[in-house]
Amino acid sequence: MKTILTFLCSLLLTAFASAAGQHPNVVTLLVDDLGYRDLGCYGGPAKTPVLDGLAAGGVRFTDFHSGAPVCSPSRATFLTGRNHIRAGVYSVLSEQRHRMHLLRSETTLAEVLKNQGYATAHFGKWHLGMPVNGRDNPTP
């Protein structure tokens, strides 16, 4: 539920910025196994000056919940704002068990932002079109 609310708040922010003729920069970081106090901007011991600078000039969230307990389903929830099962990703992806993919009918946050005039990009871990039943499909 909180993921959906975050997604809707992002859309509202985009709508208000569009009305003003400006687009704020949006950078989201989705990180596996990072503790709340690991980064310097949250009082942690790690020296993270670039992230600290981004946090100082932007919005920091202090209470967020994962859409699922494992990586691929939580990314699917984050990308679509929907329950990972409804988005087509119900478990960890692996060569042996991979029979799922992000449904093409799902609209992602990147698509919503792109339709509002944003340039979008994705960097980092993803499972790029692993073959499923002889065809390539988008995966989270």
Backbone as CSV, one residue per row, in Angstrom:
resi,resn,N_x,N_y,N_z,CA_x,CA_y,CA_z,C_x,C_y,C_z
1,MET,0.809,-1.188,0.000,0.000,0.000,0.000,0.858,1.260,0.000
2,LYS,1.939,1.249,0.805,2.806,2.429,0.854,3.497,2.651,-0.488
3,THR,3.812,1.559,-1.198,4.438,1.691,-2.507,3.489,2.398,-3.466
4,ILE,2.235,2.023,-3.408,1.249,2.652,-4.277,1.114,4.131,-3.930
5,LEU,1.093,4.450,-2.644,1.004,5.852,-2.230,2.223,6.644,-2.680
6,THR,3.407,6.041,-2.561,4.625,6.705,-3.022,4.548,6.965,-4.523
7,PHE,4.075,5.973,-5.267,3.923,6.096,-6.713,2.957,7.238,-7.042
8,LEU,1.824,7.291,-6.356,0.842,8.348,-6.605,1.384,9.726,-6.236
9,CYS,2.128,9.800,-5.140,2.741,11.077,-4.753,3.733,11.538,-5.811
10,SER,4.476,10.595,-6.384,5.412,10.935,-7.457,4.669,11.507,-8.653
11,LEU,3.529,10.911,-8.970,2.741,11.408,-10.093,2.204,12.811,-9.814
12,LEU,1.753,13.042,-8.583,1.267,14.375,-8.222,2.376,15.411,-8.317
13,LEU,3.560,15.046,-7.831,4.707,15.942,-7.910,4.984,16.297,-9.363
14,THR,4.931,15.301,-10.226,5.162,15.516,-11.650,4.091,16.436,-12.230
15,ALA,2.842,16.220,-11.843,1.752,17.045,-12.366,1.912,18.505,-11.943
16,PHE,2.252,18.741,-10.669,2.440,20.112,-10.194,3.640,20.769,-10.867
17,ALA,4.711,20.013,-11.053,5.891,20.572,-11.704,5.584,20.910,-13.158
18,SER,4.795,20.064,-13.826,4.429,20.329,-15.212,3.585,21.589,-15.315
19,ALA,2.696,21.783,-14.345,1.853,22.975,-14.350,2.696,24.233,-14.210
20,ALA,3.787,24.139,-13.487,4.665,25.289,-13.297,5.651,25.448,-14.450
21,GLY,5.656,24.499,-15.396,6.564,24.574,-16.528,7.956,24.060,-16.229
22,GLN,8.133,23.415,-15.100,9.439,22.888,-14.717,9.307,21.410,-14.383
23,HIS,10.370,20.698,-14.632,10.425,19.290,-14.237,11.532,19.134,-13.202
24,PRO,11.198,18.754,-11.988,12.271,18.497,-11.016,13.017,17.230,-11.412
25,ASN,14.271,17.161,-11.056,15.027,15.939,-11.300,14.535,14.860,-10.353
26,VAL,14.428,13.648,-10.857,14.000,12.513,-10.042,15.071,11.440,-10.137
27,VAL,15.657,11.105,-9.008,16.647,10.028,-8.940,16.174,9.072,-7.859
28,THR,15.995,7.825,-8.210,15.624,6.825,-7.205,16.723,5.782,-7.139
29,LEU,17.027,5.378,-5.936,18.022,4.336,-5.715,17.329,3.171,-5.028
30,LEU,17.375,2.021,-5.643,16.819,0.808,-5.062,18.001,-0.115,-4.820
31,VAL,18.286,-0.375,-3.556,19.520,-1.065,-3.181,19.205,-2.303,-2.355
32,ASP,19.824,-3.420,-2.712,19.698,-4.644,-1.912,20.628,-4.566,-0.711
33,ASP,20.166,-5.038,0.410,20.987,-5.231,1.611,21.688,-3.968,2.106
34,LEU,21.029,-2.844,2.038,21.577,-1.602,2.570,20.786,-1.242,3.814
35,GLY,21.484,-1.110,4.927,20.822,-0.751,6.171,20.501,0.728,6.229
36,TYR,19.497,1.075,7.010,19.035,2.460,7.122,20.164,3.402,7.516
37,ARG,21.023,2.999,8.437,22.082,3.892,8.922,23.440,3.577,8.308
38,ASP,23.471,2.948,7.154,24.746,2.651,6.506,25.347,3.876,5.816
39,LEU,24.533,4.767,5.307,25.014,5.938,4.570,25.326,7.099,5.504
40,GLY,26.276,7.914,5.097,26.658,9.068,5.903,25.518,10.038,6.155
41,CYS,24.646,10.246,5.170,23.549,11.211,5.325,22.531,10.785,6.375
42,TYR,22.573,9.528,6.768,21.688,9.034,7.827,22.461,8.750,9.110
43,GLY,23.676,9.278,9.201,24.474,9.109,10.409,25.322,7.858,10.441
44,GLY,25.462,7.195,9.312,26.226,5.955,9.261,27.714,6.182,9.133
45,PRO,28.501,5.126,9.302,29.956,5.241,9.282,30.567,5.337,7.880
46,ALA,29.840,4.918,6.848,30.404,4.921,5.496,30.545,6.348,4.977
47,LYS,31.655,6.595,4.281,31.871,7.903,3.661,31.202,7.879,2.287
48,THR,30.101,8.585,2.181,29.321,8.617,0.943,29.034,10.069,0.552
49,PRO,30.080,10.838,0.210,29.885,12.279,-0.016,28.942,12.613,-1.171
50,VAL,28.956,11.849,-2.247,28.078,12.160,-3.376,26.623,11.910,-2.991
51,LEU,26.360,10.767,-2.378,24.998,10.479,-1.933,24.554,11.454,-0.846
52,ASP,25.483,11.823,0.031,25.162,12.801,1.079,24.761,14.138,0.452
53,GLY,25.476,14.540,-0.601,25.152,15.791,-1.294,23.789,15.736,-1.965
54,LEU,23.487,14.609,-2.612,22.165,14.447,-3.216,21.074,14.524,-2.153
55,ALA,21.311,13.856,-1.036,20.322,13.842,0.050,20.131,15.231,0.643
56,ALA,21.204,15.999,0.744,21.115,17.341,1.327,20.292,18.285,0.452
57,GLY,20.334,18.077,-0.854,19.618,18.966,-1.765,18.295,18.426,-2.260
58,GLY,17.854,17.305,-1.708,16.621,16.700,-2.205,15.728,16.207,-1.088
59,VAL,14.962,15.208,-1.407,14.027,14.615,-0.458,14.607,13.300,0.033
60,ARG,14.596,13.110,1.340,15.048,11.842,1.926,13.859,11.162,2.575
61,PHE,13.741,9.883,2.324,12.679,9.109,2.949,13.266,8.350,4.121
62,THR,12.561,8.360,5.222,13.049,7.677,6.423,12.188,6.486,6.810
63,ASP,11.124,6.232,6.082,10.263,5.101,6.390,9.725,4.542,5.084
64,PHE,10.264,3.425,4.678,9.824,2.818,3.428,9.779,1.318,3.614
65,HIS,8.855,0.699,2.957,8.690,-0.743,3.086,8.792,-1.397,1.720
66,SER,9.425,-2.541,1.682,9.598,-3.279,0.445,8.285,-3.931,0.034
67,GLY,8.056,-4.002,-1.264,6.858,-4.657,-1.775,6.925,-6.164,-1.704
68,ALA,8.118,-6.702,-1.471,8.312,-8.150,-1.375,9.638,-8.399,-0.659
69,PRO,9.825,-9.594,-0.098,11.044,-9.860,0.663,12.266,-10.219,-0.184
70,VAL,12.114,-10.358,-1.487,13.242,-10.716,-2.355,13.318,-9.762,-3.537
71,CYS,14.451,-9.791,-4.245,14.805,-8.752,-5.205,13.847,-8.553,-6.381
72,SER,13.642,-9.537,-7.210,12.845,-9.330,-8.425,11.415,-8.895,-8.138
73,PRO,10.705,-9.556,-7.227,9.348,-9.086,-6.928,9.316,-7.672,-6.337
74,SER,10.299,-7.321,-5.507,10.286,-5.962,-4.948,10.552,-4.928,-6.039
75,ARG,11.412,-5.246,-7.009,11.637,-4.323,-8.131,10.377,-4.186,-8.978
76,ALA,9.675,-5.299,-9.210,8.439,-5.247,-9.999,7.410,-4.346,-9.322
77,THR,7.296,-4.457,-8.002,6.365,-3.616,-7.249,6.776,-2.155,-7.346
78,PHE,8.052,-1.884,-7.187,8.547,-0.511,-7.254,8.328,0.084,-8.648
79,LEU,8.617,-0.680,-9.687,8.511,-0.177,-11.054,7.077,0.074,-11.495
80,THR,6.137,-0.728,-10.988,4.756,-0.628,-11.459,3.796,0.006,-10.460
81,GLY,4.164,0.022,-9.176,3.241,0.503,-8.156,2.139,-0.488,-7.850
82,ARG,2.287,-1.702,-8.347,1.279,-2.744,-8.137,1.888,-3.920,-7.387
83,ASN,1.036,-4.736,-6.822,1.496,-5.956,-6.185,2.294,-6.767,-7.199
84,HIS,3.422,-7.310,-6.776,4.311,-8.014,-7.705,3.627,-9.183,-8.400
85,ILE,2.698,-9.844,-7.738,2.003,-10.969,-8.370,1.125,-10.459,-9.508
86,ARG,0.442,-9.354,-9.298,-0.384,-8.771,-10.365,0.472,-8.260,-11.522
87,ALA,1.709,-7.879,-11.218,2.622,-7.395,-12.264,3.286,-8.548,-13.014
88,GLY,3.102,-9.791,-12.539,3.623,-10.959,-13.243,4.883,-11.554,-12.665
89,VAL,5.370,-11.033,-11.541,6.621,-11.522,-10.952,6.321,-11.991,-9.534
90,TYR,6.333,-13.281,-9.328,5.896,-13.837,-8.055,6.989,-14.477,-7.236
91,SER,8.222,-14.539,-7.747,9.305,-15.181,-7.011,10.645,-14.672,-7.532
92,VAL,11.708,-15.190,-6.947,13.061,-14.887,-7.414,13.236,-15.494,-8.802
93,LEU,13.870,-14.759,-9.696,14.132,-15.279,-11.034,15.381,-16.141,-11.019
94,SER,15.315,-17.251,-11.699,16.487,-18.112,-11.845,16.348,-18.876,-13.149
95,GLU,17.453,-19.414,-13.629,17.432,-20.167,-14.885,16.444,-21.329,-14.820
96,GLN,16.440,-22.038,-13.697,15.607,-23.223,-13.579,14.130,-22.883,-13.371
97,ARG,13.842,-21.846,-12.613,12.462,-21.552,-12.232,11.867,-20.368,-12.983
98,HIS,12.578,-19.863,-13.946,12.119,-18.644,-14.617,10.971,-18.949,-15.576
99,ARG,9.783,-18.693,-15.147,8.608,-18.852,-15.990,7.729,-17.607,-15.895
100,MET,8.314,-16.509,-15.464,7.534,-15.290,-15.258,8.271,-14.101,-15.853
101,HIS,7.544,-13.040,-16.056,8.128,-11.805,-16.556,7.200,-10.653,-16.198
102,LEU,7.738,-9.463,-16.252,6.918,-8.274,-16.040,5.927,-8.204,-17.196
103,LEU,4.660,-8.201,-16.892,3.640,-8.233,-17.934,3.723,-6.988,-18.812
104,ARG,3.621,-7.189,-20.108,3.695,-6.066,-21.041,2.558,-5.067,-20.833
105,SER,1.469,-5.522,-20.261,0.321,-4.635,-20.024,0.552,-3.676,-18.858
106,GLU,1.603,-3.909,-18.069,1.890,-3.048,-16.920,2.557,-1.752,-17.373
107,THR,2.164,-0.663,-16.774,2.798,0.630,-17.012,3.807,0.861,-15.902
108,THR,5.025,1.215,-16.266,6.065,1.441,-15.264,6.191,2.927,-14.932
109,LEU,6.819,3.193,-13.818,7.075,4.569,-13.404,7.862,5.310,-14.490
110,ALA,8.816,4.636,-15.112,9.605,5.262,-16.176,8.719,5.674,-17.351
111,GLU,7.751,4.849,-17.696,6.846,5.192,-18.797,5.981,6.404,-18.451
112,VAL,5.503,6.456,-17.217,4.696,7.597,-16.777,5.526,8.878,-16.847
113,LEU,6.755,8.813,-16.328,7.623,9.993,-16.358,7.983,10.388,-17.788
114,LYS,8.252,9.414,-18.640,8.591,9.703,-20.034,7.429,10.412,-20.733
115,ASN,6.212,9.979,-20.446,5.034,10.629,-21.026,4.859,12.063,-20.536
116,GLN,5.502,12.409,-19.433,5.455,13.768,-18.891,6.644,14.610,-19.358
117,GLY,7.443,14.076,-20.291,8.548,14.835,-20.846,9.903,14.575,-20.224
118,TYR,10.000,13.612,-19.346,11.277,13.279,-18.713,12.110,12.382,-19.616
119,ALA,13.421,12.520,-19.515,14.346,11.541,-20.086,14.570,10.509,-18.985
120,THR,14.409,9.247,-19.299,14.518,8.208,-18.275,15.643,7.246,-18.611
121,ALA,16.192,6.628,-17.581,17.252,5.635,-17.756,17.213,4.676,-16.577
122,HIS,17.745,3.499,-16.781,17.826,2.480,-15.732,19.263,1.969,-15.732
123,PHE,19.897,2.026,-14.574,21.268,1.548,-14.430,21.294,0.504,-13.330
124,GLY,22.053,-0.537,-13.533,22.220,-1.517,-12.467,21.656,-2.875,-12.797
125,LYS,21.340,-3.591,-11.739,20.920,-4.988,-11.850,19.538,-5.104,-12.481
126,TRP,19.459,-5.962,-13.468,18.177,-6.353,-14.032,18.381,-7.629,-14.819
127,HIS,17.319,-8.324,-15.038,17.364,-9.574,-15.794,16.812,-9.249,-17.172
128,LEU,17.700,-9.007,-18.114,17.297,-8.480,-19.412,16.746,-9.567,-20.323
129,GLY,15.441,-9.657,-20.407,14.777,-10.512,-21.381,15.237,-11.948,-21.406
130,MET,15.327,-12.577,-20.242,15.689,-13.994,-20.224,14.654,-14.761,-21.036
131,PRO,15.087,-15.741,-21.847,14.122,-16.453,-22.688,13.117,-17.246,-21.857
132,VAL,11.856,-17.107,-22.200,10.775,-17.847,-21.564,9.954,-18.487,-22.667
133,ASN,9.900,-19.790,-22.673,9.133,-20.509,-23.694,9.513,-20.060,-25.108
134,GLY,10.803,-19.872,-25.335,11.280,-19.539,-26.664,11.155,-18.079,-27.066
135,ARG,10.776,-17.187,-26.173,10.679,-15.772,-26.546,11.279,-14.913,-25.446
136,ASP,11.683,-13.721,-25.805,12.251,-12.803,-24.821,11.142,-11.954,-24.218
137,ASN,11.230,-11.745,-22.929,10.238,-10.948,-22.215,10.941,-9.981,-21.287
138,PRO,10.346,-8.819,-21.039,10.958,-7.896,-20.086,10.867,-8.461,-18.671
139,THR,11.955,-8.381,-17.945,11.969,-8.862,-16.570,12.457,-7.752,-15.661
140,PRO,12.036,-7.770,-14.393,12.440,-6.706,-13.481,13.886,-6.832,-13.063
